[in-house]
Every structure is written in C-alpha cells, then in structure tokens.
C-alpha cells in the first residue's frame, strides 16, 4: 500500500472516529468551505514555491496540498480508486486545448 492510500485511509478513519485535538477532525467539523479554503491556500503556496524555485518549500507545500486534497476527497466521498480510474482513462490520450472546457464561474 502506498503512502497516499495509507494517508487517505487515515483521513477516512478520522472522519468516522474523530480524535480530540486532531487537525483532520477540525477540518471536518468546520465543513466544506474551510476544506476548500485550505485547498486554495495550499495551491497558491505551491505556485509561489515553484515560482521562487525553492525545491524544499515546493516539496513541503506539495505535501500540504496533497493532504488537504485527500481531506476534500474524503469529505465528498470520492475514492482514490475513482481518481486513479480517471487518470488511467486519460493515459496515452492526446487532447487539444480547444477540447478543454472554458472556466466561466470563478
């Protein structure tokens, strides 16, 4: 079992059996808006670390982003296997920019 799967399962367990003082339990208690805010913050921090060419910070912020993304997936009841299946479906395909949806709602 890889570390992302292990972490995902630990987050699932924290959702079902919260531990007092746990940051993960805190996020679930605060709800979707707080989780989304943290995903957004960590995404920005990853971008800044990459832009600053700070590899150590990029690794650290990427770990934070992956953690918060996993919390979001658990909150929304999306399994890692669903994400993996989507990635597998995309593997080897070439898409053109014109095939991408336009972002209109921000």
Biopython code that builds the backbone (N, CA, C, O; Angstrom):
import numpy as np
from Bio.PDB.StructureBuilder import StructureBuilder

atoms = [
    (1, "UNK", "N", (0.857, -1.177, 0.000)),
    (1, "UNK", "CA", (0.000, 0.000, 0.000)),
    (1, "UNK", "C", (0.900, 1.236, 0.000)),
    (1, "UNK", "O", (1.848, 1.329, 0.779)),
    (2, "UNK", "N", (0.589, 2.172, -0.878)),
    (2, "UNK", "CA", (1.433, 3.365, -0.944)),
    (2, "UNK", "C", (1.029, 4.400, 0.102)),
    (2, "UNK", "O", (-0.022, 4.288, 0.733)),
    (3, "UNK", "N", (1.871, 5.398, 0.271)),
    (3, "UNK", "CA", (1.667, 6.375, 1.337)),
    (3, "UNK", "C", (0.413, 7.229, 1.140)),
    (3, "UNK", "O", (-0.224, 7.614, 2.120)),
    (4, "UNK", "N", (0.049, 7.534, -0.111)),
    (4, "UNK", "CA", (-1.187, 8.304, -0.329)),
    (4, "UNK", "C", (-2.407, 7.484, 0.069)),
    (4, "UNK", "O", (-3.349, 8.013, 0.657)),
    (5, "UNK", "N", (-2.392, 6.206, -0.248)),
    (5, "UNK", "CA", (-3.503, 5.334, 0.141)),
    (5, "UNK", "C", (-3.590, 5.236, 1.653)),
    (5, "UNK", "O", (-4.679, 5.312, 2.223)),
    (6, "UNK", "N", (-2.455, 5.068, 2.300)),
    (6, "UNK", "CA", (-2.424, 4.993, 3.765)),
    (6, "UNK", "C", (-2.963, 6.279, 4.378)),
    (6, "UNK", "O", (-3.780, 6.233, 5.297)),
    (7, "UNK", "N", (-2.514, 7.414, 3.879)),
    (7, "UNK", "CA", (-2.986, 8.698, 4.390)),
    (7, "UNK", "C", (-4.482, 8.863, 4.136)),
    (7, "UNK", "O", (-5.211, 9.315, 5.020)),
    (8, "UNK", "N", (-4.946, 8.505, 2.945)),
    (8, "UNK", "CA", (-6.373, 8.589, 2.620)),
    (8, "UNK", "C", (-7.187, 7.770, 3.632)),
    (8, "UNK", "O", (-8.210, 8.238, 4.134)),
    (9, "UNK", "N", (-6.735, 6.563, 3.924)),
    (9, "UNK", "CA", (-7.452, 5.703, 4.867)),
    (9, "UNK", "C", (-7.435, 6.274, 6.283)),
    (9, "UNK", "O", (-8.424, 6.163, 7.007)),
    (10, "UNK", "N", (-6.327, 6.879, 6.679)),
    (10, "UNK", "CA", (-6.260, 7.526, 7.993)),
    (10, "UNK", "C", (-7.237, 8.701, 8.075)),
    (10, "UNK", "O", (-7.883, 8.908, 9.102)),
    (11, "UNK", "N", (-7.337, 9.457, 7.000)),
    (11, "UNK", "CA", (-8.267, 10.584, 6.958)),
    (11, "UNK", "C", (-9.708, 10.069, 7.029)),
    (11, "UNK", "O", (-10.541, 10.644, 7.729)),
    (12, "UNK", "N", (-9.996, 8.994, 6.308)),
    (12, "UNK", "CA", (-11.340, 8.397, 6.385)),
    (12, "UNK", "C", (-11.668, 7.992, 7.819)),
    (12, "UNK", "O", (-12.773, 8.234, 8.303)),
    (13, "UNK", "N", (-10.706, 7.379, 8.488)),
    (13, "UNK", "CA", (-10.928, 6.944, 9.860)),
    (13, "UNK", "C", (-11.165, 8.137, 10.784)),
    (13, "UNK", "O", (-12.017, 8.074, 11.670)),
    (14, "UNK", "N", (-10.416, 9.225, 10.583)),
    (14, "UNK", "CA", (-10.603, 10.422, 11.409)),
    (14, "UNK", "C", (-11.998, 11.012, 11.209)),
    (14, "UNK", "O", (-12.578, 11.591, 12.128)),
    (15, "UNK", "N", (-12.524, 10.857, 10.002)),
    (15, "UNK", "CA", (-13.872, 11.376, 9.743)),
    (15, "UNK", "C", (-14.909, 10.579, 10.528)),
    (15, "UNK", "O", (-15.849, 11.146, 11.085)),
    (16, "UNK", "N", (-14.732, 9.276, 10.567)),
    (16, "UNK", "CA", (-15.678, 8.393, 11.249)),
    (16, "UNK", "C", (-15.451, 8.390, 12.758)),
    (16, "UNK", "O", (-16.403, 8.394, 13.539)),
    (17, "UNK", "N", (-14.178, 8.384, 13.160)),
    (17, "UNK", "CA", (-13.820, 8.354, 14.575)),
    (17, "UNK", "C", (-12.875, 9.515, 14.889)),
    (17, "UNK", "O", (-11.664, 9.327, 15.007)),
    (18, "UNK", "N", (-13.439, 10.712, 15.021)),
    (18, "UNK", "CA", (-12.594, 11.892, 15.268)),
    (18, "UNK", "C", (-11.827, 11.770, 16.578)),
    (18, "UNK", "O", (-12.335, 11.237, 17.564)),
    (19, "UNK", "N", (-10.601, 12.271, 16.570)),
    (19, "UNK", "CA", (-9.795, 12.332, 17.789)),
    (19, "UNK", "C", (-9.757, 13.783, 18.251)),
    (19, "UNK", "O", (-9.548, 14.697, 17.454)),
    (20, "UNK", "N", (-9.960, 13.976, 19.531)),
    (20, "UNK", "CA", (-9.931, 15.329, 20.098)),
    (20, "UNK", "C", (-8.589, 15.983, 19.794)),
    (20, "UNK", "O", (-7.532, 15.388, 20.001)),
    (21, "UNK", "N", (-8.649, 17.196, 19.308)),
    (21, "UNK", "CA", (-7.434, 17.944, 19.015)),
    (21, "UNK", "C", (-6.831, 17.649, 17.656)),
    (21, "UNK", "O", (-5.838, 18.270, 17.276)),
    (22, "UNK", "N", (-7.407, 16.719, 16.922)),
    (22, "UNK", "CA", (-6.886, 16.359, 15.600)),
    (22, "UNK", "C", (-7.210, 17.457, 14.587)),
    (22, "UNK", "O", (-8.346, 17.924, 14.504)),
    (23, "UNK", "N", (-6.195, 17.862, 13.817)),
    (23, "UNK", "CA", (-6.409, 18.873, 12.773)),
    (23, "UNK", "C", (-7.374, 18.361, 11.720)),
    (23, "UNK", "O", (-8.198, 19.121, 11.211)),
    (24, "UNK", "N", (-7.280, 17.082, 11.386)),
    (24, "UNK", "CA", (-8.186, 16.497, 10.396)),
    (24, "UNK", "C", (-9.626, 16.558, 10.887)),
    (24, "UNK", "O", (-10.528, 16.918, 10.130)),
    (25, "UNK", "N", (-9.843, 16.208, 12.150)),
    (25, "UNK", "CA", (-11.188, 16.285, 12.728)),
    (25, "UNK", "C", (-11.687, 17.732, 12.721)),
    (25, "UNK", "O", (-12.860, 17.992, 12.453)),
    (26, "UNK", "N", (-10.786, 18.663, 13.015)),
    (26, "UNK", "CA", (-11.130, 20.086, 12.974)),
    (26, "UNK", "C", (-11.633, 20.481, 11.586)),
    (26, "UNK", "O", (-12.654, 21.158, 11.463)),
    (27, "UNK", "N", (-10.920, 20.059, 10.547)),
    (27, "UNK", "CA", (-11.337, 20.394, 9.182)),
    (27, "UNK", "C", (-12.733, 19.846, 8.883)),
    (27, "UNK", "O", (-13.573, 20.548, 8.320)),
    (28, "UNK", "N", (-12.973, 18.601, 9.259)),
    (28, "UNK", "CA", (-14.292, 18.021, 9.014)),
    (28, "UNK", "C", (-15.372, 18.744, 9.820)),
    (28, "UNK", "O", (-16.483, 18.947, 9.330)),
    (29, "UNK", "N", (-15.048, 19.130, 11.049)),
    (29, "UNK", "CA", (-16.008, 19.878, 11.875)),
    (29, "UNK", "C", (-16.347, 21.228, 11.244)),
    (29, "UNK", "O", (-17.492, 21.677, 11.309)),
    (30, "UNK", "N", (-15.355, 21.868, 10.637)),
    (30, "UNK", "CA", (-15.565, 23.183, 10.027)),
    (30, "UNK", "C", (-16.349, 23.087, 8.719)),
    (30, "UNK", "O", (-17.040, 24.031, 8.336)),
    (31, "UNK", "N", (-16.241, 21.957, 8.040)),
    (31, "UNK", "CA", (-17.054, 21.739, 6.849)),
    (31, "UNK", "C", (-16.364, 22.048, 5.532)),
    (31, "UNK", "O", (-15.184, 22.398, 5.484)),
    (32, "UNK", "N", (-17.128, 21.909, 4.483)),
    (32, "UNK", "CA", (-16.623, 22.001, 3.120)),
    (32, "UNK", "C", (-15.953, 23.345, 2.818)),
    (32, "UNK", "O", (-14.889, 23.376, 2.200)),
    (33, "UNK", "N", (-16.557, 24.437, 3.240)),
    (33, "UNK", "CA", (-15.976, 25.743, 2.922)),
    (33, "UNK", "C", (-14.559, 25.893, 3.483)),
    (33, "UNK", "O", (-13.681, 26.422, 2.802)),
    (34, "UNK", "N", (-14.327, 25.435, 4.712)),
    (34, "UNK", "CA", (-12.994, 25.506, 5.322)),
    (34, "UNK", "C", (-12.015, 24.616, 4.557)),
    (34, "UNK", "O", (-10.877, 25.011, 4.301)),
    (35, "UNK", "N", (-12.463, 23.416, 4.198)),
    (35, "UNK", "CA", (-11.603, 22.496, 3.452)),
    (35, "UNK", "C", (-11.237, 23.104, 2.100)),
    (35, "UNK", "O", (-10.078, 23.049, 1.688)),
    (36, "UNK", "N", (-12.200, 23.671, 1.421)),
    (36, "UNK", "CA", (-11.937, 24.301, 0.117)),
    (36, "UNK", "C", (-10.977, 25.481, 0.262)),
    (36, "UNK", "O", (-10.098, 25.680, -0.577)),
    (37, "UNK", "N", (-11.148, 26.253, 1.321)),
    (37, "UNK", "CA", (-10.251, 27.383, 1.567)),
    (37, "UNK", "C", (-8.819, 26.889, 1.730)),
    (37, "UNK", "O", (-7.890, 27.480, 1.178)),
    (38, "UNK", "N", (-8.639, 25.813, 2.481)),
    (38, "UNK", "CA", (-7.292, 25.272, 2.691)),
    (38, "UNK", "C", (-6.709, 24.719, 1.394)),
    (38, "UNK", "O", (-5.517, 24.892, 1.137)),
    (39, "UNK", "N", (-7.516, 24.064, 0.578)),
    (39, "UNK", "CA", (-7.024, 23.567, -0.715)),
    (39, "UNK", "C", (-6.555, 24.748, -1.560)),
    (39, "UNK", "O", (-5.495, 24.687, -2.183)),
    (40, "UNK", "N", (-7.335, 25.812, -1.581)),
    (40, "UNK", "CA", (-6.958, 27.006, -2.334)),
    (40, "UNK", "C", (-5.679, 27.641, -1.816)),
    (40, "UNK", "O", (-4.802, 28.006, -2.598)),
    (41, "UNK", "N", (-5.570, 27.775, -0.496)),
    (41, "UNK", "CA", (-4.365, 28.361, 0.102)),
    (41, "UNK", "C", (-3.132, 27.534, -0.231)),
    (41, "UNK", "O", (-2.097, 28.077, -0.619)),
    (42, "UNK", "N", (-3.245, 26.230, -0.081)),
    (42, "UNK", "CA", (-2.090, 25.359, -0.333)),
    (42, "UNK", "C", (-1.717, 25.359, -1.809)),
    (42, "UNK", "O", (-0.536, 25.271, -2.144)),
    (43, "UNK", "N", (-2.696, 25.456, -2.688)),
    (43, "UNK", "CA", (-2.423, 25.531, -4.125)),
    (43, "UNK", "C", (-1.599, 26.780, -4.424)),
    (43, "UNK", "O", (-0.615, 26.721, -5.162)),
    (44, "UNK", "N", (-2.004, 27.901, -3.852)),
    (44, "UNK", "CA", (-1.273, 29.153, -4.039)),
    (44, "UNK", "C", (0.149, 29.042, -3.512)),
    (44, "UNK", "O", (1.086, 29.532, -4.142)),
    (45, "UNK", "N", (0.314, 28.401, -2.361)),
    (45, "UNK", "CA", (1.646, 28.247, -1.781)),
    (45, "UNK", "C", (2.538, 27.351, -2.647)),
    (45, "UNK", "O", (3.747, 27.571, -2.722)),
    (46, "UNK", "N", (1.950, 26.346, -3.301)),
    (46, "UNK", "CA", (2.712, 25.500, -4.227)),
    (46, "UNK", "C", (3.189, 26.347, -5.407)),
    (46, "UNK", "O", (4.344, 26.251, -5.821)),
    (47, "UNK", "N", (2.301, 27.166, -5.940)),
    (47, "UNK", "CA", (2.654, 28.026, -7.075)),
    (47, "UNK", "C", (3.789, 28.975, -6.694)),
    (47, "UNK", "O", (4.740, 29.142, -7.457)),
    (48, "UNK", "N", (3.695, 29.588, -5.531)),
    (48, "UNK", "CA", (4.726, 30.530, -5.091)),
    (48, "UNK", "C", (6.063, 29.817, -4.900)),
    (48, "UNK", "O", (7.103, 30.327, -5.317)),
    (49, "UNK", "N", (6.039, 28.659, -4.280)),
    (49, "UNK", "CA", (7.284, 27.903, -4.067)),
    (49, "UNK", "C", (7.926, 27.532, -5.395)),
    (49, "UNK", "O", (9.145, 27.614, -5.544)),
    (50, "UNK", "N", (7.108, 27.124, -6.360)),
    (50, "UNK", "CA", (7.645, 26.769, -7.677)),
    (50, "UNK", "C", (8.207, 27.997, -8.374)),
    (50, "UNK", "O", (9.280, 27.945, -8.976)),
    (51, "UNK", "N", (7.478, 29.096, -8.289)),
    (51, "UNK", "CA", (7.909, 30.335, -8.918)),
    (51, "UNK", "C", (9.222, 30.835, -8.316)),
    (51, "UNK", "O", (10.050, 31.418, -9.015)),
    (52, "UNK", "N", (9.407, 30.602, -7.006)),
    (52, "UNK", "CA", (10.629, 31.009, -6.323)),
    (52, "UNK", "C", (11.758, 29.991, -6.491)),
    (52, "UNK", "O", (12.856, 30.180, -5.968)),
    (53, "UNK", "N", (11.483, 28.924, -7.214)),
    (53, "UNK", "CA", (12.473, 27.855, -7.438)),
    (53, "UNK", "C", (13.048, 27.334, -6.127)),
    (53, "UNK", "O", (14.242, 27.054, -6.021)),
    (54, "UNK", "N", (12.172, 27.210, -5.129)),
    (54, "UNK", "CA", (12.579, 26.716, -3.812)),
    (54, "UNK", "C", (12.110, 25.269, -3.688)),
    (54, "UNK", "O", (10.972, 25.004, -3.300)),
    (55, "UNK", "N", (12.994, 24.347, -4.020)),
    (55, "UNK", "CA", (12.615, 22.932, -4.061)),
    (55, "UNK", "C", (12.148, 22.405, -2.707)),
    (55, "UNK", "O", (11.168, 21.664, -2.636)),
    (56, "UNK", "N", (12.836, 22.778, -1.643)),
    (56, "UNK", "CA", (12.450, 22.316, -0.308)),
    (56, "UNK", "C", (11.038, 22.779, 0.031)),
    (56, "UNK", "O", (10.219, 22.007, 0.528)),
    (57, "UNK", "N", (10.771, 24.040, -0.243)),
    (57, "UNK", "CA", (9.438, 24.598, 0.025)),
    (57, "UNK", "C", (8.397, 23.968, -0.898)),
    (57, "UNK", "O", (7.267, 23.717, -0.479)),
    (58, "UNK", "N", (8.769, 23.715, -2.138)),
    (58, "UNK", "CA", (7.850, 23.079, -3.086)),
    (58, "UNK", "C", (7.454, 21.686, -2.606)),
    (58, "UNK", "O", (6.286, 21.307, -2.691)),
    (59, "UNK", "N", (8.405, 20.937, -2.112)),
    (59, "UNK", "CA", (8.102, 19.599, -1.581)),
    (59, "UNK", "C", (7.165, 19.710, -0.388)),
    (59, "UNK", "O", (6.178, 18.980, -0.300)),
    (60, "UNK", "N", (7.470, 20.612, 0.522)),
    (60, "UNK", "CA", (6.658, 20.794, 1.728)),
    (60, "UNK", "C", (5.239, 21.236, 1.389)),
    (60, "UNK", "O", (4.270, 20.673, 1.899)),
    (61, "UNK", "N", (5.121, 22.233, 0.539)),
    (61, "UNK", "CA", (3.797, 22.749, 0.175)),
    (61, "UNK", "C", (3.006, 21.733, -0.659)),
    (61, "UNK", "O", (1.781, 21.664, -0.558)),
    (62, "UNK", "N", (3.700, 20.955, -1.473)),
    (62, "UNK", "CA", (3.028, 19.912, -2.246)),
    (62, "UNK", "C", (2.440, 18.851, -1.320)),
    (62, "UNK", "O", (1.336, 18.358, -1.549)),
    (63, "UNK", "N", (3.186, 18.505, -0.274)),
    (63, "UNK", "CA", (2.671, 17.554, 0.716)),
    (63, "UNK", "C", (1.430, 18.121, 1.399)),
    (63, "UNK", "O", (0.448, 17.406, 1.604)),
    (64, "UNK", "N", (1.476, 19.413, 1.753)),
    (64, "UNK", "CA", (0.309, 20.059, 2.366)),
    (64, "UNK", "C", (-0.891, 20.030, 1.419)),
    (64, "UNK", "O", (-2.012, 19.739, 1.836)),
    (65, "UNK", "N", (-0.647, 20.334, 0.146)),
    (65, "UNK", "CA", (-1.730, 20.345, -0.838)),
    (65, "UNK", "C", (-2.329, 18.947, -1.010)),
    (65, "UNK", "O", (-3.550, 18.790, -1.037)),
    (66, "UNK", "N", (-1.476, 17.946, -1.124)),
    (66, "UNK", "CA", (-1.984, 16.578, -1.276)),
    (66, "UNK", "C", (-2.808, 16.153, -0.071)),
    (66, "UNK", "O", (-3.853, 15.521, -0.225)),
    (67, "UNK", "N", (-2.349, 16.493, 1.120)),
    (67, "UNK", "CA", (-3.112, 16.177, 2.331)),
    (67, "UNK", "C", (-4.498, 16.823, 2.289)),
    (67, "UNK", "O", (-5.509, 16.153, 2.500)),
    (68, "UNK", "N", (-4.536, 18.116, 2.017)),
    (68, "UNK", "CA", (-5.822, 18.816, 2.004)),
    (68, "UNK", "C", (-6.717, 18.332, 0.865)),
    (68, "UNK", "O", (-7.937, 18.283, 1.015)),
    (69, "UNK", "N", (-6.129, 17.979, -0.253)),
    (69, "UNK", "CA", (-6.907, 17.415, -1.360)),
    (69, "UNK", "C", (-7.516, 16.079, -0.952)),
    (69, "UNK", "O", (-8.665, 15.794, -1.290)),
    (70, "UNK", "N", (-6.763, 15.261, -0.233)),
    (70, "UNK", "CA", (-7.307, 13.987, 0.245)),
    (70, "UNK", "C", (-8.445, 14.216, 1.237)),
    (70, "UNK", "O", (-9.437, 13.487, 1.220)),
    (71, "UNK", "N", (-8.309, 15.220, 2.099)),
    (71, "UNK", "CA", (-9.407, 15.560, 3.020)),
    (71, "UNK", "C", (-10.649, 15.934, 2.214)),
    (71, "UNK", "O", (-11.756, 15.509, 2.546)),
    (72, "UNK", "N", (-10.472, 16.719, 1.166)),
    (72, "UNK", "CA", (-11.597, 17.096, 0.302)),
    (72, "UNK", "C", (-12.234, 15.873, -0.344)),
    (72, "UNK", "O", (-13.459, 15.755, -0.380)),
    (73, "UNK", "N", (-11.410, 14.963, -0.855)),
    (73, "UNK", "CA", (-11.954, 13.759, -1.485)),
    (73, "UNK", "C", (-12.764, 12.935, -0.491)),
    (73, "UNK", "O", (-13.844, 12.447, -0.824)),
    (74, "UNK", "N", (-12.254, 12.776, 0.716)),
    (74, "UNK", "CA", (-12.991, 12.037, 1.746)),
    (74, "UNK", "C", (-14.297, 12.759, 2.071)),
    (74, "UNK", "O", (-15.348, 12.126, 2.176)),
    (75, "UNK", "N", (-14.234, 14.064, 2.228)),
    (75, "UNK", "CA", (-15.429, 14.861, 2.536)),
    (75, "UNK", "C", (-16.504, 14.683, 1.465)),
    (75, "UNK", "O", (-17.694, 14.619, 1.771)),
    (76, "UNK", "N", (-16.075, 14.606, 0.229)),
    (76, "UNK", "CA", (-17.010, 14.495, -0.900)),
    (76, "UNK", "C", (-17.284, 13.042, -1.301)),
    (76, "UNK", "O", (-17.960, 12.782, -2.296)),
    (77, "UNK", "N", (-16.750, 12.100, -0.515)),
    (77, "UNK", "CA", (-16.939, 10.666, -0.740)),
    (77, "UNK", "C", (-16.476, 10.230, -2.126)),
    (77, "UNK", "O", (-17.146, 9.459, -2.814)),
    (78, "UNK", "N", (-15.311, 10.746, -2.513)),
    (78, "UNK", "CA", (-14.650, 10.351, -3.757)),
    (78, "UNK", "C", (-13.479, 9.460, -3.360)),
    (78, "UNK", "O", (-12.619, 9.866, -2.579)),
    (79, "UNK", "N", (-13.450, 8.253, -3.899)),
    (79, "UNK", "CA", (-12.383, 7.320, -3.545)),
    (79, "UNK", "C", (-11.138, 7.561, -4.397)),
    (79, "UNK", "O", (-11.213, 8.117, -5.493)),
    (80, "UNK", "N", (-10.008, 7.136, -3.874)),
    (80, "UNK", "CA", (-8.780, 7.215, -4.649)),
    (80, "UNK", "C", (-8.878, 6.353, -5.902)),
    (80, "UNK", "O", (-8.316, 6.699, -6.941)),
    (81, "UNK", "N", (-9.586, 5.237, -5.808)),
    (81, "UNK", "CA", (-9.725, 4.370, -6.977)),
    (81, "UNK", "C", (-10.506, 5.066, -8.094)),
    (81, "UNK", "O", (-10.258, 4.804, -9.271)),
    (82, "UNK", "N", (-11.433, 5.936, -7.748)),
    (82, "UNK", "CA", (-12.152, 6.702, -8.775)),
    (82, "UNK", "C", (-11.203, 7.669, -9.485)),
    (82, "UNK", "O", (-11.254, 7.811, -10.707)),
    (83, "UNK", "N", (-10.347, 8.325, -8.722)),
    (83, "UNK", "CA", (-9.380, 9.255, -9.301)),
    (83, "UNK", "C", (-8.373, 8.476, -10.146)),
    (83, "UNK", "O", (-8.027, 8.897, -11.250)),
    (84, "UNK", "N", (-7.908, 7.347, -9.627)),
    (84, "UNK", "CA", (-6.964, 6.512, -10.381)),
    (84, "UNK", "C", (-7.582, 6.017, -11.684)),
    (84, "UNK", "O", (-6.907, 5.975, -12.713)),
    (85, "UNK", "N", (-8.855, 5.644, -11.649)),
    (85, "UNK", "CA", (-9.540, 5.178, -12.860)),
    (85, "UNK", "C", (-9.624, 6.298, -13.891)),
    (85, "UNK", "O", (-9.453, 6.063, -15.087)),
    (86, "UNK", "N", (-9.885, 7.508, -13.425)),
    (86, "UNK", "CA", (-9.945, 8.660, -14.335)),
    (86, "UNK", "C", (-8.585, 8.908, -14.968)),
    (86, "UNK", "O", (-8.487, 9.160, -16.169)),
    (87, "UNK", "N", (-7.543, 8.836, -14.159)),
    (87, "UNK", "CA", (-6.192, 9.025, -14.687)),
    (87, "UNK", "C", (-5.829, 7.929, -15.685)),
    (87, "UNK", "O", (-5.223, 8.204, -16.721)),
    (88, "UNK", "N", (-6.198, 6.696, -15.374)),
    (88, "UNK", "CA", (-5.915, 5.581, -16.283)),
    (88, "UNK", "C", (-6.644, 5.759, -17.613)),
    (88, "UNK", "O", (-6.108, 5.443, -18.675)),
    (89, "UNK", "N", (-7.873, 6.270, -17.540)),
    (89, "UNK", "CA", (-8.660, 6.500, -18.750)),
    (89, "UNK", "C", (-8.012, 7.565, -19.640)),
    (89, "UNK", "O", (-8.124, 7.510, -20.864)),
    (90, "UNK", "N", (-7.349, 8.513, -19.027)),
    (90, "UNK", "CA", (-6.705, 9.602, -19.766)),
    (90, "UNK", "C", (-5.322, 9.230, -20.306)),
    (90, "UNK", "O", (-4.811, 9.868, -21.227)),
    (91, "UNK", "N", (-4.735, 8.203, -19.728)),
    (91, "UNK", "CA", (-3.363, 7.842, -20.071)),
    (91, "UNK", "C", (-3.217, 7.538, -21.558)),
    (91, "UNK", "O", (-3.979, 6.758, -22.130)),
    (92, "UNK", "N", (-2.230, 8.167, -22.159)),
    (92, "UNK", "CA", (-1.934, 7.931, -23.564)),
    (92, "UNK", "C", (-2.790, 8.714, -24.536)),
    (92, "UNK", "O", (-2.572, 8.653, -25.746)),
    (93, "UNK", "N", (-3.767, 9.451, -24.017)),
    (93, "UNK", "CA", (-4.621, 10.248, -24.898)),
    (93, "UNK", "C", (-4.007, 11.623, -25.114)),
    (93, "UNK", "O", (-3.345, 12.177, -24.236)),
    (94, "UNK", "N", (-4.242, 12.147, -26.286)),
    (94, "UNK", "CA", (-3.796, 13.491, -26.598)),
    (94, "UNK", "C", (-5.042, 14.352, -26.720)),
    (94, "UNK", "O", (-5.966, 14.023, -27.464)),
    (95, "UNK", "N", (-5.061, 15.453, -25.988)),
    (95, "UNK", "CA", (-6.199, 16.365, -26.105)),
    (95, "UNK", "C", (-5.690, 17.723, -26.559)),
    (95, "UNK", "O", (-4.561, 18.118, -26.268)),
    (96, "UNK", "N", (-6.530, 18.404, -27.258)),
    (96, "UNK", "CA", (-6.174, 19.731, -27.742)),
    (96, "UNK", "C", (-6.787, 20.775, -26.823)),
    (96, "UNK", "O", (-7.805, 20.530, -26.175)),
    (97, "UNK", "N", (-6.163, 21.925, -26.776)),
    (97, "UNK", "CA", (-6.645, 22.999, -25.920)),
    (97, "UNK", "C", (-8.102, 23.312, -26.198)),
    (97, "UNK", "O", (-8.861, 23.591, -25.270)),
    (98, "UNK", "N", (-8.505, 23.270, -27.459)),
    (98, "UNK", "CA", (-9.891, 23.609, -27.809)),
    (98, "UNK", "C", (-10.894, 22.622, -27.221)),
    (98, "UNK", "O", (-12.084, 22.930, -27.141)),
    (99, "UNK", "N", (-10.432, 21.435, -26.805)),
    (99, "UNK", "CA", (-11.314, 20.442, -26.214)),
    (99, "UNK", "C", (-11.573, 20.719, -24.732)),
    (99, "UNK", "O", (-12.471, 20.119, -24.143)),
    (100, "UNK", "N", (-10.812, 21.603, -24.136)),
    (100, "UNK", "CA", (-10.947, 21.909, -22.703)),
    (100, "UNK", "C", (-12.122, 22.848, -22.483)),
    (100, "UNK", "O", (-12.384, 23.750, -23.278)),
    (101, "UNK", "N", (-12.818, 22.609, -21.386)),
    (101, "UNK", "CA", (-13.918, 23.500, -21.021)),
    (101, "UNK", "C", (-13.379, 24.865, -20.629)),
    (101, "UNK", "O", (-12.305, 24.971, -20.037)),
    (102, "UNK", "N", (-14.118, 25.895, -20.956)),
    (102, "UNK", "CA", (-13.763, 27.252, -20.580)),
    (102, "UNK", "C", (-14.224, 27.503, -19.162)),
    (102, "UNK", "O", (-15.340, 27.143, -18.787)),
    (103, "UNK", "N", (-13.358, 28.124, -18.373)),
    (103, "UNK", "CA", (-13.727, 28.469, -16.999)),
    (103, "UNK", "C", (-14.466, 29.797, -17.042)),
    (103, "UNK", "O", (-13.912, 30.820, -17.443)),
    (104, "UNK", "N", (-15.721, 29.764, -16.625)),
    (104, "UNK", "CA", (-16.528, 30.990, -16.652)),
    (104, "UNK", "C", (-16.995, 31.378, -15.257)),
    (104, "UNK", "O", (-17.313, 32.544, -15.024)),
    (105, "UNK", "N", (-17.044, 30.441, -14.332)),
    (105, "UNK", "CA", (-17.524, 30.715, -12.979)),
    (105, "UNK", "C", (-16.377, 30.691, -11.993)),
    (105, "UNK", "O", (-15.885, 29.617, -11.646)),
    (106, "UNK", "N", (-15.945, 31.842, -11.540)),
    (106, "UNK", "CA", (-14.885, 31.895, -10.532)),
    (106, "UNK", "C", (-15.380, 32.608, -9.313)),
    (106, "UNK", "O", (-14.638, 32.761, -8.342)),
]
sb = StructureBuilder()
sb.init_structure("model")
sb.init_model(0)
sb.init_chain("A")
sb.init_seg("    ")
for serial, (resi, resn, name, xyz) in enumerate(atoms, 1):
    if name == "N":
        sb.init_residue(resn, " ", resi, " ")
    sb.init_atom(name, np.array(xyz, "f"), 0.0, 1.0, " ", f" {name:<3s}", serial, name[0])
structure = sb.get_structure()
